[in-house]
Amino acid sequence: MSGDPEEESDEAYEVIETPGTANHDLFSDIISMDLSNRTPLQQIGIGGVSGWCLGYLCKRVGKLTLSAIGGGLLIIQIANRTGYIKINWSKVERDVNEVSKGVEKEVYKIAKGKNDDNKVVEWTKRGISYAQRNMAAAGGFAAGFLLGVAL
């Protein structure tokens, strides 16, 4: 290495693609995992451990999120009552009604099957397909998730 930039640029590099990069979808890779060739005990163990981890994470994140939202609403209400801020409740109600109508329309489209390009519907179908292929792992996941939330 003489430090010449031309010599360094001639080196060949190997491009390594890992899941979650380029055209890979990490969620698809995880859902497409097939545990059916493993023993039922291994399937239950893998499902149970991953379910417990996700359940515990959901519990912690959920508590933190709800605390932040509740605390924020409490502070806004106290500020409104003491006169620091003035909330235009009719505008808030109008905006909430507008958003709820939009959500209602989207839910209706999904329920009637008119919105097939929705990722949530696609992920739900993949999840159901995964659970059908790997019943023991899905059962272990459900039990682990409930334990993770409970403990």
N, C-alpha and C positions, 0 to 999 in steps of 0.2 A: 504494500500500500504506500504509494508515494504521495497521496493526498490530492492527486489529480482528479477533478470531478468527472472527466471523461472515462477514466479507468473504472471508477466506482459505479458509473451508470451502466457499464457493460455486464455487470453481474446479473445472473438470472435469479429471479425470485419465484417461488412457488406460491400460488394463491390458494389459501385453504378456506373453504366455506364451511361455516359452522351453522347449526340450526339457529334460526332467528335472523340470519343475514341474507343478503341478496333476495332471491325470490322465495325463500323459505318462510313459512308462517309457523312460529313456535307453537301456537295453540293447536294447529293442525297436526304437527308432529307428535305432540303429547296425546291428543285424542286418538291418533291412528296407532298408538302403541297397542300391540296385541299381546295380552298376557295369557291367552288361552293355551299356549304350549307349556306353561308352567304348572306346577302342582297346585291344587286348590289352597293348600296351606300357604304357599308363597303368594298366591293372588290375594288372599285375605290379609296377609301381613303387609304387602305393598299397599293395598288399598287402605288398610287401617292406619298405617303410619302417615300416609299422605293426607288422609281425611282428618286425622288428629291435628296435624300441622296446620292445615287450612282452617279447621274449626277454631283452633286457638288464636290464629292470626285474625280471623274475622271477629272474634270476641273482643280482642284488644283494640283493633282498629275501629270497630263499631262503638265501643265505649268512648274512645277518644273523640270520634266524629260527633256522636250525640252530645257529649259534654261541650264541645266547641260550639255546636249549633244552639244548644239550649242556653249556654252562657251568653252568646251573642244576642239572642232574642231577649233574654232577661235584661241585658244592659240597654238595648234599644228601648224596651218598654219603660225602664226606670228613667232614661233620658227624656222620653216622651212625657211621662207623668210630671217630672220636675221642671219641664219647660225648656230644656236645652235644645230639643229638636221638636218640630211639628210634623206629624205624619198625615199626609192626605189620604185618609182611609178609603174614600170613594175611588180614588185612582188606583190604590192597591187592590181593592175588590174588583175593579174593572180589568186590571191586568191579570189577576188570578183567574177570573172567569175566561178570559181570552186564552190563556195557557191551557186551562183544563179542557176547553173545547178542542184545541189542537191535539192534545194528548188523546182525548176520546176518539177523534177521527183516526189517528194512527193505530190505536188499539183495535178499532173496528176493522181497519184495513187488514191488520195482521190476523184477526180472528176469522175473517172471511177468505183469507188466502190471496188477497189482491196485491200483497206487498211481498213477493217472493224474494226480492233482492235484499231483504233485511238480514243483517248479520246475526241478530239475536235468534231468529228462526233457524237459520243455517246451523248455528252452534248448538241449539237445542236438539235439532235432528241428529247432529253428529254425536252429541252426548248420549242420546237414547240408543243410537246404534252401538256406541262403545259399551254401554251398560248391558246391552243384549249379548254382545260377544264375550264379555268378561263379567258374568254374573257374580262370581265369588269376590272379585276385586271391587265391584260396585257395592256389594253388601258390606264388605270390610270398610270401604270408604265412608259409607253412610254411618256405620257404627262409630268409626273413628272421628268423624266430623261431630257427631252428637257428643262424644266424650270430650273432644277438644273445646266445644262450646260450654259444656257443663263444668269442666274442671278449671 
